[in-house]
């Protein structure tokens, strides 16, 4: 015959049971809170690590872009400097070519088979710094009387605008001498006649007319102020 199970009879304490349940509940809640805190800390750590990595990548890209921009800026500066040098060289070459053409025309006029009388070949204007005065060089030629000297005087007139109206300044006004009769010249084949003239305040010139007279000959030639003041005519004619 099997033995009968043994039963232990204990008295029930409701207050103790409640305390036990509250303790278990508190432990469970504490474990949940701890788990939540650990999870949150881990997520913040991962987020901070990801943000730091993204920030490093962004900084590296920004540094690379800054370096590229600086390189492009230096390249642009070099290109601009090279272009400026090229433009200067081309301008100098154009001026040299213009000068050679002027010399060729000059010597062709003197040595050519066709005889020509007194001619105003060229005019060059140069400003006097700090004033309204201008120096000028007028080149005269002739090969009609070969070996014979021709002499006379030249005078300039300047056409322009003042106070909105057209005005022509004669040589006496330009020379500021009411008795001025022109600048004397004497040569056999060519001469460069130099002088100075003064423009009044407010006068804007646009054309210069050079007149040469002497020994029964007369020559007249007009030049635009822009062309004459740019020095497009060559001044390398032998003296």
TIVEX-90595 format. One record per residue (C-alpha): residue number from 1; chain; x, y, z. Coordinates in Angstrom, 3 decimals. Each point is the difference from the previous one (the first is absolute). Layout:
<pts>
{NUM 'A' {X Y Z}}
...
</pts>
This chain:
<pts>
{1 'A' {0.000 0.000 0.000}}
{2 'A' {1.447 3.369 -1.133}}
{3 'A' {0.743 2.540 2.658}}
{4 'A' {-2.279 2.985 0.209}}
{5 'A' {1.405 3.440 -1.044}}
{6 'A' {1.107 2.228 2.720}}
{7 'A' {-1.729 3.374 0.184}}
{8 'A' {1.376 2.992 1.806}}
{9 'A' {-2.557 2.280 1.373}}
{10 'A' {1.127 3.600 0.296}}
{11 'A' {-1.919 2.955 1.141}}
{12 'A' {-0.654 2.642 -2.693}}
{13 'A' {1.217 3.578 0.611}}
{14 'A' {-1.701 2.389 -2.508}}
{15 'A' {2.245 2.930 0.913}}
{16 'A' {3.129 -1.974 -0.649}}
{17 'A' {-1.397 -1.244 -3.298}}
{18 'A' {-0.705 3.584 -1.083}}
{19 'A' {3.497 1.084 0.929}}
{20 'A' {1.456 -2.875 -1.998}}
{21 'A' {-2.079 0.898 -3.052}}
{22 'A' {0.961 3.673 0.306}}
{23 'A' {3.633 -0.969 0.292}}
{24 'A' {-0.167 -2.153 -3.116}}
{25 'A' {-1.830 2.798 -1.857}}
{26 'A' {2.629 2.533 1.098}}
{27 'A' {2.789 -2.275 -1.123}}
{28 'A' {-1.734 -0.518 -3.344}}
{29 'A' {-0.532 3.735 -0.484}}
{30 'A' {3.612 0.701 0.999}}
{31 'A' {1.201 -2.534 -2.544}}
{32 'A' {-2.153 1.612 -2.678}}
{33 'A' {1.307 3.448 0.915}}
{34 'A' {3.596 -1.219 -0.007}}
{35 'A' {-0.530 -1.657 -3.377}}
{36 'A' {-1.501 3.215 -1.367}}
{37 'A' {2.896 2.062 1.330}}
{38 'A' {2.584 -2.366 -1.433}}
{39 'A' {-1.787 -0.039 -3.363}}
{40 'A' {-0.222 3.799 -0.065}}
{41 'A' {3.678 0.383 0.929}}
{42 'A' {1.002 -2.462 -2.679}}
{43 'A' {-2.091 1.798 -2.596}}
{44 'A' {1.484 3.373 0.992}}
{45 'A' {3.475 -1.459 -0.224}}
{46 'A' {-0.694 -1.416 -3.449}}
{47 'A' {-1.603 3.272 -1.079}}
{48 'A' {2.944 2.047 1.283}}
{49 'A' {2.436 -2.337 -1.722}}
{50 'A' {-1.973 0.272 -3.245}}
{51 'A' {-0.212 3.786 0.293}}
{52 'A' {3.752 0.262 0.633}}
{53 'A' {0.735 -2.196 -2.998}}
{54 'A' {-2.381 2.034 -2.183}}
{55 'A' {1.576 3.215 1.294}}
{56 'A' {3.486 -1.263 -0.818}}
{57 'A' {-1.127 -0.978 -3.492}}
{58 'A' {-1.616 3.415 -0.501}}
{59 'A' {3.124 1.777 1.254}}
{60 'A' {2.208 -2.053 -2.300}}
{61 'A' {-2.247 0.800 -2.969}}
{62 'A' {-0.023 3.687 0.928}}
{63 'A' {3.798 0.052 0.262}}
{64 'A' {0.299 -1.708 -3.377}}
{65 'A' {-2.399 2.509 -1.562}}
{66 'A' {1.892 2.939 1.552}}
{67 'A' {3.256 -1.374 -1.398}}
{68 'A' {-1.603 -0.414 -3.421}}
{69 'A' {-1.390 3.547 0.086}}
{70 'A' {3.406 1.380 0.988}}
{71 'A' {1.635 -1.953 -2.828}}
{72 'A' {-2.548 1.294 -2.512}}
{73 'A' {0.502 3.561 1.274}}
{74 'A' {3.778 -0.287 -0.462}}
{75 'A' {-0.521 -1.461 -3.465}}
{76 'A' {-2.301 2.884 -0.893}}
{77 'A' {2.562 2.538 1.233}}
{78 'A' {2.724 -1.643 -2.066}}
{79 'A' {-2.274 -0.066 -3.065}}
{80 'A' {-0.903 3.684 0.424}}
{81 'A' {3.651 0.972 0.370}}
{82 'A' {0.913 -2.012 -3.091}}
{83 'A' {-2.866 1.582 -1.955}}
{84 'A' {1.066 3.502 1.079}}
{85 'A' {3.573 -0.714 -1.101}}
{86 'A' {-1.243 -1.330 -3.328}}
{87 'A' {-2.204 3.046 -0.574}}
{88 'A' {2.909 2.296 0.831}}
{89 'A' {2.255 -1.889 -2.395}}
{90 'A' {-2.614 0.136 -2.759}}
{91 'A' {-0.538 3.713 0.576}}
{92 'A' {3.738 0.651 -0.116}}
{93 'A' {0.274 -2.092 -3.154}}
{94 'A' {-2.875 1.899 -1.635}}
{95 'A' {1.664 3.308 0.872}}
{96 'A' {3.274 -1.269 -1.410}}
{97 'A' {-1.705 -1.089 -3.230}}
{98 'A' {-1.753 3.379 -0.275}}
{99 'A' {3.342 1.710 0.505}}
{100 'A' {1.652 -2.076 -2.715}}
{101 'A' {-2.857 0.736 -2.370}}
{102 'A' {0.355 3.711 0.729}}
{103 'A' {3.744 -0.188 -0.623}}
{104 'A' {-0.592 -1.893 -3.242}}
{105 'A' {-2.493 2.594 -1.177}}
{106 'A' {2.367 2.766 1.045}}
{107 'A' {3.025 -1.323 -1.857}}
{108 'A' {-2.138 -1.083 -2.928}}
{109 'A' {-1.217 3.554 -0.344}}
{110 'A' {3.553 1.368 0.097}}
{111 'A' {1.662 -2.564 -2.256}}
{112 'A' {-2.845 -0.895 -2.304}}
{113 'A' {0.021 0.841 -3.648}}
{114 'A' {-2.926 2.385 0.378}}
{115 'A' {1.007 3.480 0.974}}
{116 'A' {-2.169 1.694 2.581}}
{117 'A' {0.018 3.526 1.280}}
{118 'A' {-0.352 1.163 3.587}}
{119 'A' {-2.020 -2.530 2.012}}
{120 'A' {-1.078 -0.364 3.627}}
{121 'A' {0.896 -3.647 0.562}}
{122 'A' {-0.843 -0.567 3.686}}
{123 'A' {-1.003 1.628 3.276}}
{124 'A' {0.545 -1.228 3.533}}
{125 'A' {-1.454 1.613 3.143}}
{126 'A' {1.364 -0.435 3.540}}
{127 'A' {-1.687 1.451 3.117}}
{128 'A' {1.955 2.141 2.443}}
{129 'A' {-0.642 -1.440 3.468}}
{130 'A' {-2.024 2.155 2.372}}
{131 'A' {-1.126 2.515 -2.616}}
{132 'A' {-2.202 0.558 -3.052}}
{133 'A' {3.099 0.307 -2.186}}
{134 'A' {0.963 -2.462 -2.746}}
{135 'A' {3.312 -0.490 -1.734}}
{136 'A' {-0.130 -0.969 -3.662}}
{137 'A' {2.315 -1.295 -2.718}}
{138 'A' {-1.019 0.606 -3.613}}
{139 'A' {1.956 -1.854 -2.720}}
{140 'A' {0.366 1.819 -3.346}}
{141 'A' {1.363 -1.514 -3.208}}
{142 'A' {0.735 1.023 -3.577}}
{143 'A' {1.994 -1.526 -2.835}}
{144 'A' {-1.014 2.339 -2.797}}
{145 'A' {2.959 2.313 0.426}}
{146 'A' {2.609 -2.679 0.627}}
{147 'A' {3.124 1.344 1.632}}
{148 'A' {-1.526 3.440 0.371}}
{149 'A' {-1.123 1.401 3.314}}
{150 'A' {-3.593 0.999 0.521}}
{151 'A' {-1.040 2.226 2.871}}
{152 'A' {-3.100 1.537 1.465}}
{153 'A' {-2.272 -0.208 3.046}}
{154 'A' {-2.584 -2.399 1.334}}
{155 'A' {-3.020 0.791 2.149}}
{156 'A' {-2.614 -2.195 1.654}}
{157 'A' {-3.720 0.463 0.545}}
{158 'A' {-2.084 -2.192 2.292}}
{159 'A' {-3.703 -0.741 -0.428}}
{160 'A' {-2.117 -1.082 2.946}}
{161 'A' {-2.916 0.663 2.314}}
{162 'A' {-0.360 2.406 2.925}}
{163 'A' {-3.207 0.579 1.979}}
{164 'A' {-1.925 -2.116 -2.513}}
{165 'A' {0.989 1.992 -3.074}}
{166 'A' {2.569 -0.550 -2.755}}
{167 'A' {3.068 2.194 0.085}}
{168 'A' {3.260 0.278 -1.942}}
{169 'A' {3.143 1.263 1.723}}
{170 'A' {2.506 1.733 -2.287}}
{171 'A' {3.765 -0.052 0.506}}
{172 'A' {0.102 3.379 1.762}}
{173 'A' {-2.438 -1.324 2.610}}
{174 'A' {1.854 -3.295 0.357}}
{175 'A' {3.378 1.741 0.295}}
{176 'A' {-1.483 2.639 2.338}}
{177 'A' {1.765 2.640 -2.083}}
{178 'A' {-2.011 2.461 -2.092}}
{179 'A' {3.043 0.579 -2.205}}
{180 'A' {0.809 -3.679 -0.585}}
{181 'A' {0.467 -0.734 -3.671}}
{182 'A' {0.911 -3.667 0.216}}
{183 'A' {3.138 -2.047 0.604}}
{184 'A' {2.821 0.348 -2.496}}
{185 'A' {1.451 -2.993 -1.845}}
{186 'A' {2.745 -0.579 -2.584}}
{187 'A' {1.022 -3.340 -1.514}}
{188 'A' {0.991 -1.776 -3.204}}
{189 'A' {-1.883 -3.298 0.216}}
{190 'A' {-1.800 -0.160 3.356}}
{191 'A' {-0.252 1.724 3.358}}
{192 'A' {-1.654 -0.544 3.349}}
{193 'A' {-1.395 3.269 1.285}}
{194 'A' {-0.617 0.078 3.740}}
{195 'A' {-2.105 2.376 2.042}}
{196 'A' {-2.429 0.439 2.885}}
{197 'A' {-3.602 1.156 0.084}}
{198 'A' {-2.460 0.726 2.811}}
{199 'A' {-3.673 -1.001 0.044}}
{200 'A' {-2.469 2.132 1.986}}
{201 'A' {-1.931 -1.471 2.921}}
{202 'A' {-3.169 -1.856 -0.978}}
{203 'A' {1.094 -0.476 -3.598}}
{204 'A' {-0.306 -3.564 -1.343}}
{205 'A' {2.104 -0.445 -3.190}}
{206 'A' {-0.899 -2.419 -2.783}}
{207 'A' {2.069 1.028 -3.054}}
{208 'A' {3.313 1.721 -0.751}}
{209 'A' {0.869 1.672 -3.286}}
{210 'A' {3.676 0.623 -0.858}}
{211 'A' {0.763 2.650 -2.627}}
{212 'A' {3.458 0.559 -1.471}}
{213 'A' {0.892 2.848 -2.342}}
{214 'A' {3.266 1.142 -1.544}}
{215 'A' {1.895 0.606 -3.244}}
{216 'A' {-3.233 0.196 -1.938}}
{217 'A' {-1.172 -3.403 1.251}}
{218 'A' {-2.851 -0.756 2.328}}
{219 'A' {-1.058 -3.241 1.714}}
{220 'A' {-2.865 -0.823 2.337}}
{221 'A' {-0.882 -3.236 1.792}}
{222 'A' {-2.671 -0.823 2.605}}
{223 'A' {0.433 -2.588 2.763}}
{224 'A' {-2.501 -1.252 2.539}}
{225 'A' {0.988 0.917 3.535}}
{226 'A' {-0.360 -3.614 1.145}}
{227 'A' {2.414 -1.310 -2.635}}
{228 'A' {2.560 2.748 0.484}}
{229 'A' {-0.043 -0.190 3.812}}
{230 'A' {0.392 -3.783 -0.018}}
{231 'A' {3.350 0.399 -1.678}}
{232 'A' {-0.916 -2.338 -2.841}}
{233 'A' {2.476 1.755 -2.263}}
{234 'A' {3.549 -1.136 0.577}}
{235 'A' {2.528 2.525 1.304}}
{236 'A' {3.034 -2.080 -0.969}}
{237 'A' {0.670 2.017 -3.136}}
{238 'A' {3.712 0.861 -0.220}}
{239 'A' {0.855 3.568 0.901}}
</pts>
